Amino acid sequence: MSFCCEVELADPVAPAGAHVGVDLGIANSLATSTGELLHLPVISEREWARIGVLQSVVNRREKGSRNRDKAKRRLARYRHKLVRRKRDAIHQLTSRLTGEHPVIVAEHLRVANMTRSAKGSVEEPGVNVAQKSGLNRSILDQCWGETRRQLAYKSAWRGGHFEVVAPKNTSRSCPACGTVADENRESQAVFCCVACGHEAHADINAARNILQLGLAKLGLEVPVRPAGGTPEGALPGLDACAGPVALKAPERPAPSRKTRPRGRATKASHQRRHHGDGLTPETPPSGRGGSCSRRP
Ligand SMILES: [Zn+2]
């Protein structure tokens, strides 16, 4: 038996916090413009191995047999457990963000383009196929689409707003002086402006650029860029060296393969770390990291 009824809900009131930009990645599942680095639980090498074992048991059993059905169910249960773990972490993450920030801005990422197979054709076989397929798996493992979907509908529920912006130059431009250059991105984790010396964690810096783009798109107040390109004091809370957000030295296992994919994909060389159950927030330590020598 089922029945339904209509319930009048009060109009949701947008949360009182500050607007936030989020950068979705692999090394850090999500970086916020407020300086948080968050990790979703990903499937570890050990868990992938377990999936492989369970799958091989299914393959060995005779087709149509009861034992094969049993093995299939065991595999499905295990996969489902991993999916539930991830889903729970994403729900916790999106609930918190939409409960704290009235406007959330994220990048529009073309996951289908980014995860295209590198196999190539018989005449022109692709290069680094294994690396690319590993990268694809890490991108899909991060569930960017699901995170954005939840941010969108939960923002609407709670009276907030979710905005998507084009990802162009968000990882290469300086939020302090506006310079766009490949050289600004010193490494996977370090952003250091060649023009003004502004430095920050690269993902958090991208999240700030995303926030600026989103606010401009919505016609909301955007932090004013300083004249002359000096970052000091001009953008409150946006100077990495003064605020709680500072350089974060990457502490990750060395990439297992020598060749790195190009562009944004370099994040994936630090792929598939296991972070246990639930969400693992990481606060970058304060103080200068010291690896940027360009600051005047
Ligand atoms: Zn700059």
Residues whose N, C-alpha, C, O or C-beta is under 5 A from the ligand:
A	BS01	ZN	C174 A176 C177 G178 T179 C193 A195 C196 G197 H198 G229
